[in-house]
Amino acid sequence: MRVAPGKSAKVNVTLRIDPRKFSKTMDPTMERTQSGLARAWVSDVTGRVELSSSKAPTAGTGPGRAEAHCPR
């Protein structure tokens, strides 16, 4: 795909994350019990996905980045 300077384009990106490869940890600001009962929670992983091309120069702007969020 070629995008002219100053223009934009939409690109579909598929990100596959295997949640089994991440540990289930509780946010340290949360209590392990609530009203005297064990608390249930959903852990998550966040980060950035870097989009780059070996064929296209980045012209000093660097690769594109997108936020990623994976509930576990």
C-alpha positions as CSV (number, residue, x, y, z in Angstrom):
1,M,0.0,0.0,0.0
2,R,1.3,3.5,-0.8
3,V,0.0,6.6,0.9
4,A,0.9,10.0,-0.4
5,P,2.5,12.5,2.0
6,G,-0.1,14.3,4.1
7,K,-2.7,11.6,3.3
8,S,-4.1,8.7,5.4
9,A,-5.4,5.2,4.7
10,K,-7.3,2.6,6.7
11,V,-5.6,-0.7,7.2
12,N,-7.1,-3.8,8.8
13,V,-4.7,-5.5,11.3
14,T,-5.3,-8.8,13.0
15,L,-3.6,-9.4,16.3
16,R,-3.7,-12.9,17.8
17,I,-2.8,-13.2,21.5
18,D,-2.7,-16.4,23.5
19,P,-3.9,-15.4,27.0
20,R,-2.6,-18.7,28.4
21,K,1.0,-17.3,28.0
22,F,0.2,-14.5,30.5
23,S,0.0,-15.0,34.3
24,K,-3.2,-14.0,36.1
25,T,-2.3,-11.4,38.6
26,M,-4.4,-9.0,40.6
27,D,-4.0,-5.3,40.4
28,P,-1.9,-4.4,43.6
29,T,-4.4,-1.7,44.5
30,M,-7.2,-4.3,44.9
31,E,-8.1,-6.2,48.0
32,R,-8.1,-10.0,47.8
33,T,-11.4,-10.2,49.7
34,Q,-14.6,-8.2,49.5
35,S,-17.2,-8.3,52.3
36,G,-15.2,-11.2,53.9
37,L,-15.4,-13.3,50.7
38,A,-12.7,-14.2,48.2
39,R,-12.8,-11.6,45.4
40,A,-13.1,-12.6,41.7
41,W,-11.4,-10.5,39.1
42,V,-10.4,-10.5,35.5
43,S,-6.7,-9.7,34.8
44,D,-5.6,-8.1,31.6
45,V,-2.5,-7.3,29.6
46,T,-1.9,-4.1,27.8
47,G,0.8,-2.8,25.5
48,R,1.6,-1.5,22.1
49,V,1.8,-3.1,18.7
50,E,4.5,-1.7,16.4
51,L,3.6,-1.6,12.7
52,S,6.5,-1.3,10.3
53,S,7.6,-2.3,6.9
54,S,10.9,-3.7,5.6
55,K,10.0,-2.2,2.2
56,A,8.8,1.3,3.1
57,P,11.0,4.0,4.7
58,T,9.5,5.7,7.7
59,A,10.9,9.1,6.7
60,G,11.9,10.1,10.2
61,T,8.5,9.5,11.7
62,G,9.2,6.0,13.0
63,P,6.9,3.0,12.8
64,G,3.2,3.2,13.5
65,R,2.0,2.1,16.9
66,A,-1.4,0.9,18.1
67,E,-2.6,0.2,21.6
68,A,-3.5,-3.4,22.5
69,H,-5.6,-4.8,25.3
70,C,-6.1,-8.5,26.1
71,P,-8.5,-9.5,28.9
72,R,-7.4,-12.8,30.5
